[in-house]
Amino acid sequence: MPSICLEDEDIHDMNQSPSLPIAAWAEGCYIYDTNGKEYLDGSSGPIAVNIGHGVPEVLEAMSGQAKRIVFTYRTQFASQAVLDLTAEILGTAGKRYREVVYTNSGSEATEAALRLVMHHHQAEGDTGRTAILSQIPSYHGMTAGALATSGHPGRREHLRALHDHSASVVPVAAGGSEHLLPGIAEWEAAFASVGAHRIAAVVLEPVGGAAGGAAVVPDEVFRRIEELCRASGALLVADEVMTGFGRTGAWFGHEHAGVTPDIVITGKGLSGGYTPIGACLVGDRVLPGRSAADLAFGHTMSGNPLSAATALAVLRYTREHRLAERAARTGATLRDRLATLAERFSFLGRPRGRGLLLAVPVLQHEEEFRRDPLARRICRTAQRLGLIVYPAGVSTRSQAVLVAPPLTIKENEIDELLLRLARTLDTVRTEAEQGKVAV
Ligand SMILES: Cc1ncc(COP(=O)(O)O)c(C=O)c1O
């Protein structure tokens, strides 16, 4: 049976479908197409545009850096923008992190994290640690290694042959149908069955995104996973590509549980979508006495001054405008209002998520889901009606519509978002009642 990949239906060679509207310009929470149609960005694109579109401070930083120097190569020159960005990231992450490895995307940051894990254990002479425990559902990126670590069957189907031979990723899933994510019992069982001495790392998102649809790893589960890692010598890796830099109401998603991952994978919110950049924050324990700079990390464009200056401006804006606190407040209100709205529709469940990474679960019979996933249909209808929301999930249980607007969203824009979402859901229900589509 083919796997479902909710958000990728329109992807062609050029990564864009001819049927898509052409975006012309954007400001704050709104995007306008070339026909002048307005869209409220209710998902920050793919949960990336954390501070909204067209922020003048960021545009000024970009053009200022572009006029000075756009590119230097990391083995030939240092760049003030990179030095400042590293100081900003480490300053906000706390003393636990010692250095930053830059990449061009979240997927590449996952790859770097996997390599850091292997370097760590090999340096310790612990070469038998080859297993990575990964939660189902999960998504860690589109490159081969990152996909191998992802519990996202639809996206990794074509790589099955490759992944079968590298069989070191151990999926950890919920035991029953009551919970979407694995609990303490399942994690303990996975450590016991794989053998603590064989486990190199646990990789997990504090709150699920494309695959997990805003399912939150409960704090007590996260803490128990950390204990299991510490007791066994495995590293704890938090994938914060979606949750990092204020999205969940804290600077990082793992802070809610009070855990300290050894490596934090970031992307998206690091530059708020203004430029391609990703990064791994490397904890004290990972490379004792050594630096990632001594190892073969990095790509041609990683740590380029233009991306660094852009990300620095975005992070300063996020910090100075206290957007994490704002996300906690706005998220609580939005979640309550989404719950009230969802009650009106039999095909919606109770909203879940944290801060401004929220999702409304979408309920559908398995057969219908395989034929025409309802979350995807809701998102298509929403876009037609001027609202961008994001389809997520890999099964009927995880299927959801992500609602994750920029952290800067104002009260009247939340009203507008809910109005357009209600209109969307009414339209979808009417079409179902008229027999045009099945739910
Ligand atoms: C949790 C998570 N990890 C990794 C990635 C991959 O990031 P990128 O698309 O920048 O490669 C994503 C992207 O959606 C993500 O949500």
The ligand as a Tripos MOL2 file, in Angstrom:
@<TRIPOS>MOLECULE
LIG
   16    16     1     0     0
SMALL
NO_CHARGES

@<TRIPOS>ATOM
      1 C1         11.7650   18.9440   12.6920 C.3       1 LIG1
      2 C2         12.4050   19.1720   11.3500 C.ar      1 LIG1
      3 N1         13.6570   18.7450   11.1490 N.ar      1 LIG1
      4 C3         14.2970   18.9370    9.9770 C.ar      1 LIG1
      5 C4         13.6570   19.5780    8.9310 C.ar      1 LIG1
      6 C5         14.3810   19.7860    7.6390 C.3       1 LIG1
      7 O1         14.6980   21.1400    7.4750 O.3       1 LIG1
      8 P1         14.9510   21.7280    6.0050 P.3       1 LIG1
      9 O2         13.6610   21.6520    5.2700 O.co2     1 LIG1
     10 O3         15.4140   23.1320    6.2720 O.co2     1 LIG1
     11 O4         16.0150   20.9120    5.3890 O.co2     1 LIG1
     12 C6         12.3540   20.0280    9.0930 C.ar      1 LIG1
     13 C7         11.6330   20.6800    7.9820 C.2       1 LIG1
     14 O5         10.4390   20.7250    7.9120 O.2       1 LIG1
     15 C8         11.7050   19.8300   10.3370 C.ar      1 LIG1
     16 O6         10.4500   20.2440   10.5630 O.3       1 LIG1
@<TRIPOS>BOND
     1     1     2 1
     2     2     3 ar
     3     2    15 ar
     4     3     4 ar
     5     4     5 ar
     6     5     6 1
     7     5    12 ar
     8     6     7 1
     9     7     8 1
    10     8     9 2
    11     8    10 1
    12     8    11 1
    13    12    13 1
    14    12    15 ar
    15    13    14 2
    16    15    16 1
@<TRIPOS>SUBSTRUCTURE
     1 LIG1         1 GROUP 0 **** ****
